[in-house]
Every structure is written in structure tokens, then in C-alpha cells.
Amino acid sequence: MTDYVTSEVSGSGKTGKSTAADRWLLRQLYKIVGEPEVGLELWDGYSMRRQHQVAAVKFNDRRALQRLFFKPTYTFGNLYAQGRIEVRGSLIATMETIYRGLAKHANELGETARWLRRKLAYRPRPNSLRRAKDNIQTHYDLGNDFYKLWLDRHYMQYTCGYFPEPDCSLEQAQIAKLELICRKLDLQPGETVVEAGSGWGGLSRYMARHYGVKVRAYNISPSQVEYARRQAQIENLSDVIEYVEDDCRNISGTYDVFVSVGMLEHVGTKNYETLGQTIDRCLSDDGRGFIHTIGQISPRPLNEWIERRIFPGAQPPSLAEMMMIFEPRDLAVVDVENLRPHYAKTLEHWLSRFAANEEEITRMLGNEFVRAWQLYLAGSAAAFTTGGLQLFQVLFKRNGCATLPVTRAHLYRPGLLQACPDEAS
Amino acid sequence: MTDYVTSEVSGSGKTGKSTAADRWLLRQLYKIVGEPEVGLELWDGYSMRRQHQVAAVKFNDRRALQRLFFKPTYTFGNLYAQGRIEVRGSLIATMETIYRGLAKHANELGETARWLRRKLAYRPRPNSLRRAKDNIQTHYDLGNDFYKLWLDRHYMQYTCGYFPEPDCSLEQAQIAKLELICRKLDLQPGETVVEAGSGWGGLSRYMARHYGVKVRAYNISPSQVEYARRQAQIENLSDVIEYVEDDCRNISGTYDVFVSVGMLEHVGTKNYETLGQTIDRCLSDDGRGFIHTIGQISPRPLNEWIERRIFPGAQPPSLAEMMMIFEPRDLAVVDVENLRPHYAKTLEHWLSRFAANEEEITRMLGNEFVRAWQLYLAGSAAAFTTGGLQLFQVLFKRNGCATLPVTRAHLYRPGLLQACPDEAS
């Protein structure tokens, strides 16, 4: 608290001139979040500036300041979305410095305070079949037209891309991700694949077209299934891909390969036992599988605002929690890759496309929605860079499976980056 | 039990002619181990042959058969070492088919029987500082001359090698393993490394010579430390490597890199919290680390005979158990590679060199020792191929560390295999 300077400017008068109590609250709040390198400003122009601040956060009314003080992690998102808190400067950089401050503050807490924090922490409820469907519709059925405005053109991947080179395009990164997954699974022509949570069908189409496999894909989002079916028809892949509008817990049949990209974060750890049973039931005796999911550095709930307002029911697992799927079934983990810097980069791409289409999205879904999503995307980018979010790709196999290559060198043969120009848009 | 044929031959009479009770016992034993594709033979020549048997197991006396029946997983090793059980055919193939049979039998058990098996399973005691030292001396201080007879010439690596090509030599595979570890850690000249459990000093010498780092290496085996110090002197590396004869729980100082190869399997899961604290204490704010260890497909004790007779105190962890080191300290897991087929291959190399030096080893340590170790090496190879043993390489970092490469492509640049000819023997 030594290296900031305060200034008083004649106020706007919106909620009157800030009082000594308001300014005391502001200073306390600043301490609680670990004194990040951001300036703070009140509605009347009163400001606390840092010498090396990356951005400034402005409170537009007294109630916003008070609410944030009493429940910062939840209310910040809502207040930002409503425009009652504004950020001047990079939103990602602001969130990064706040995450760093919070981590520093947490480290300085004693054991008891940390234990209390864990006990009082927000816990999302587990997902029943019915609730899972509601949660997914809240997020994924916002409209295909909305997602088309800022996801990659070819495969509509609403999951982390893979950047073989730092400056490759979002389209290239998403194709590289799909190709990397197929290489990890070492797909062979004629094999059968079951996909749990298939999004707009990009992975299944890529696998069928480039690797000659047959895919059965489960998804509980009606608008995604409809889009995926139409797209498979257009690309003449309807006879090798079957889209099933159902919960993946109801998978029937046996397959050479199980694959799931961006679904596990919605499942909830209490359902991992059931998911393990499902995989065990549907995988052939020498089968193998792959799960790509957002994860946490240690077992902890997602940010409460994200979980309640953006992704209802989301619960990214720690790596130990993920093992609850595999270890009770004697499924051997072959390879784990943490792609967290790739998700930060993917989110930056999404954010800049989102900004480029801000006017249209505002017309579609309103200003509050746009601000909430910009915060969600920026905050996630920051959490992948400096917070606890991870991106785990886990390759596993039946103990008896001897078909996977014994080294990973084949993953890095040429073609990860060059695949893009071949794809029709 | 349908496809075997029995035959009676006039017996040797060593413990008399086999009785109906002996033969009943033999059949029950055969069922218990899941009816593997091995023939069985009694001391008097009575035999049960399988149509497609990979080998034959012979009991040389009645007591051997009885003992095996009542405690098969523990007594088999002792009886084999004593020559009271003999195997005709490949020892690895025999152990593989037995492991497969046992897994099949376990799958057929009900939930209650499996629960009872887990409850009754052998549990090794955790290692105190004193006990750890005793345990390690039992195994590693058998004499450097003994290990020199069958380990690789250059670096005396008594851990899993890495075979970039299936037919590369043991020497090449061990150098490739050392190089792979350095690449995973992305070592930079001038950095400081602390090593926990340094064996005969091969990794520290490789790191210091090829990557220009300074290493402080902890080991509780006096004969290994003595060898490592002498070797560092010979290679003019004494000013950049310090060998400390002490338990790694006593590590002092802070370092850019923590590395441990082939030690964690001796630590015991109850000590992981302490190990996590040690790593947390000794790692710089943007530090990274690497652990290479034998693991299990799920939490379970090591084979009792191996744990009691060969590796006292050994307790390979499951991946979830390993996470107890990292997750409470917010150390992010970056990369996990399971090298289990590479360990099977390494063990085959060791076994064949062991066999080539059988006479000399017998002179040094006796016939029973030689038979016990051949079974241990062959049984381990089989457990890595068909049983529950895994080999985990885990790369981790402080949450704040941003120095590691974002893809793994650099691991597979040329040089993994070519490094061998440059090394002086």
C-alpha cells in the first residue's frame, strides 16, 4: 500500500461525493485482493493510482463498491456486465494481475483461514440426466449463429486449440488440435469410435474424413446435433457418422475407441464412477480412449460467477480427480499433456473476434450479455495463464491393449500445421 | 480345464509317487491362477499339459506344491529360487501367461471377494529415515561390481531406458533416456539442479556435461555415492556436481530444477506429503521438476515376494497417489508419459546380460540369489507387459513458471538415438 497516489477530482455526483467510509472500504478491498497492480477509481473521480499499474478499475456507484466488498468473486462479474464496474486498459491483463494478487493473498493466509475458505467455498450441485440437459442448453443453445461469429470457420471448435507455431491462425490451431487427437489415438481405417459430447460435430467429421473411421457421437444439445447432422450430409459423411441426441451415460454397443473433448468439465466428479462404468462397458477388450478437458491445479470449485451465470454445473477436475474414472477400472493412463498456454491463446483469438463482432452480438443478445461474455473470456484467459485452470489431454487404454505406438515421436511428424489450406471453408 | 491332457510316468521317487490328493491340489491350484497356458508337472513325472502351452512348471517335491497352494504370490519366488519349482521354456512368457490368468480370475470374482482380497492384501510399512537407509542398502549395496556385469556401460542406469528405435542397444537406450529427461526439463546453462536419489551418478554427470548445469545430488547408499564421486573426479566434473550422502528429506537450499529418477517407488505414499513439502521448499519461485518412477495401474501393493525379498519397502504409486505430492502445493503437472513398454524391453536386455554372466554372479552371490534375481527380472518384465506395473515420467512446475516450451515437439528433434557414439566407454 506504499506505492500508490490518491487524487480527488470534483465528482460527477451520480451517487454523491465519495465519503471517508467509501474510501476506507476501497482500501480494505484493495488489501483483500492482494494489492494488484491496478488503479482504482470511484464514481466522483477519487482515485488510487499504482506507479506501474496495468489498468484502472472504476466503480460507478456506491452500492457496486459495497457489494463487491462483501462477495467479490461472485459480484464482480455481474457488476461488470451491468456496466457498474468499468475497466480501462486490457481486460486480460487486469484479470491476470488480480489473479496474481489473490494467489499472493491466499499464500499469506494461515492454515486455519485456508481451511475455512475451502469449507465455505461454493460447491456446484452434481448433474442429474435432466439437470445436465438444462445446463447444457443454457450455454450451447444460445444459437449457432452466435457461435459462428467468433469460433473457427471450418470445424466450430468451442474447445482449446493447439498452436504448433505461436503465430498460426485460429483455423490452423483448431485443425492442428483435431489432427493431434487423431494421432494420439493412432486411428486406423475401419475402426469404430464413440464420441461423448460431440459439439457441432467437427471432430467426428475430421476423424471420418481423414482417418476413415466410423463414428457414433452422443450430444444432449438439440441445436448442435441438428447442425452436425446437416453438416455431415453436406459433406457426404452421413453413412459413417451417426449423431445420437442422448446423454453419453446411455451409450450402447462396443467400440475400438472412446473419445470426449470438452465434455468432462460439465460432468461433475460425483458422476465419474458412472462415466468410468460407461467407458468400461463400451470399450473393446483392446480398446483405447482419450479425454480432453479443462482442469484445475488442485481440487477446487470453478469461480462461482462463471459456474452460476455462464456455465451452470461446470466443475473442472484436478488430475487426481480424473483418475477416479480410470483407476477403478484398470484403464492405464498412457499420456497426459497440459495445454494450458494454448487455451490462453485460443481465448485471445476468440476475444478479438468477439470484439470485431460486438455490434452484431449486442443486437442479438444485448449489451449486458456482451459485457458478461467478454469478462468470461478474458477472465478465463487470465486463469489459464496465471490462475489455477489447466487443460488436460489424457490418453488411456485397456491394460491388455498393445496397439498404441511406444514413443510419441509420430505426434510431431510434419502436417500438424500444414493441414489448413487443404480444408474447404 | 477341458483342453489339457494328463500323463503318468514312472516317478523319480524323490518324495514318493504323487497321490490322488497331490493331483487334486494341482488341479485346484491351476483353477485359482486362472488356468494359464502353462503345463504343470509333479516330481514323479505326472503331468498336465495344455494344447498351446508356452512353458511347463515343475514341482520337485510335495511340500513345494502344498506351500504354493496356500500362499501362491509369496512362496512362488522362494520355491523357484531354491530350485524346488523349475520352469521349462521362457521365464518371461511363463510369467506373462500367469499374470493374464490371474487378471482373468480376478475379473471373475464377485465384488465381495475382491473387497476381501484388497483388505487382506499385504501392505508394506512406511519408511522412516532409518528404515529407508536399511532398505536401500539391502538392494543397492550388493556391490558395484555386481551391477556393472549387467547394466549399461556408460551411465550404470538401474532404471527404465528409452528406446527411440526398437532395436537400439541398452547403452543407446539409457543415453536416450537421460537426454529425454534433460529435454523435458529444458535445462539451461548455469541453472541449478537438485537430484533426489542419484544412483551411481549417471544423470547428474550427463546433465553437467551436456547441459552446463550445477547439480547437488542426494543419495543414502554409501557405495553408490563413493562410486559417483570417483567417477565425477575422473570426468573432471567435481566442481559442478556435489554428492551428498543424506536422505532427500534433508535437502537444503533453493534450485531452478528438482529431479528424481527411480526413487519415488521406495518412498511410500505415506511420505508423499513430506516429499511435497521438500519440493516446495527447495524449488525457486519459477522452478520446475521431474519425477520418473515405477507405478501401478491402480492403488495396490507390490507383489509381496518382490517387496520382502528383493526391494524392501518398495511401494510404486498409482497416478492419483502421485498427485498427493503436487496438488496440495499448487504444482502444475505439465506432462505425464507412461514408458511401460520401454521397461519391459530394458528388463529383457538386463536378463540376457545377467544370463551371459550367470557363472560369475553365481560365484559372487550364490545360486539361490541368481535364480531369485532372474525370476524378479523376468516377472517384472511380464508385469510391465501384461500386469499392473507402469513407468510414469511426470514433469511439473510452479504455477508461476512460464519458461517451459508450450509444445513437446522439441523432445523429438534429432539426437536422441545418435548420442551414443560420442560417449567414451
Contacts between the chains, C-beta under 8 A, distances in Angstrom:
chain1	res1	chain2	res2	distance
A	103	B	399	7.3
A	162	B	407	7.9
A	163	B	406	7.3
A	163	B	407	7.7
A	164	B	407	6.4
A	164	B	409	7.1
A	166	B	406	7.6
A	297	B	327	7.1
A	297	B	330	5.3
A	297	B	331	7.8
A	297	B	332	5.2
A	297	B	399	6.1
A	298	B	327	4.0
A	298	B	328	6.7
A	298	B	330	6.1
A	299	B	327	6.9
A	318	B	323	6.9
A	318	B	327	5.5
A	319	B	319	7.4
A	319	B	320	8.0
A	319	B	323	5.4
A	319	B	327	7.4
A	319	B	333	5.5
A	320	B	319	8.0
A	320	B	320	4.7
A	320	B	323	3.6
A	320	B	324	7.3
A	320	B	327	5.8
A	323	B	318	6.9
A	323	B	319	5.4
A	323	B	320	3.6
A	323	B	323	7.3
A	324	B	320	7.3
A	327	B	297	7.1
A	327	B	298	4.0
A	327	B	299	6.9
A	327	B	318	5.5
A	327	B	319	7.4
A	327	B	320	5.8
A	328	B	298	6.7
A	330	B	297	5.3
A	330	B	298	6.1
A	330	B	388	7.2
A	331	B	297	7.8
A	332	B	297	5.2
A	332	B	338	6.7
A	332	B	340	7.5
A	332	B	390	6.2
A	333	B	319	5.5
A	333	B	336	6.8
A	333	B	338	6.1
A	333	B	390	7.8
A	334	B	338	4.9
A	335	B	336	6.8
A	335	B	337	6.0
A	335	B	338	6.7
A	336	B	333	6.8
A	336	B	335	6.8
A	336	B	336	3.6
A	337	B	335	6.0
A	337	B	408	6.9
A	338	B	332	6.7
A	338	B	333	6.2
A	338	B	334	4.9
A	338	B	335	6.7
A	340	B	332	7.5
A	341	B	406	4.4
A	342	B	406	6.6
A	386	B	399	7.6
A	386	B	400	7.3
A	388	B	330	7.1
A	388	B	399	7.1
A	390	B	332	6.2
A	390	B	333	7.8
A	399	B	103	7.3
A	399	B	297	6.1
A	399	B	386	7.6
A	399	B	388	7.1
A	400	B	386	7.3
A	406	B	163	7.2
A	406	B	166	7.6
A	406	B	341	4.4
A	406	B	342	6.6
A	407	B	162	7.9
A	407	B	163	7.7
A	407	B	164	6.4
A	407	B	412	8.0
A	408	B	337	6.9
A	408	B	408	7.0
A	408	B	411	7.6
A	408	B	412	7.2
A	409	B	164	7.1
A	409	B	412	4.5
A	411	B	408	7.6
A	412	B	408	7.2
A	412	B	409	4.5
A	412	B	412	4.9
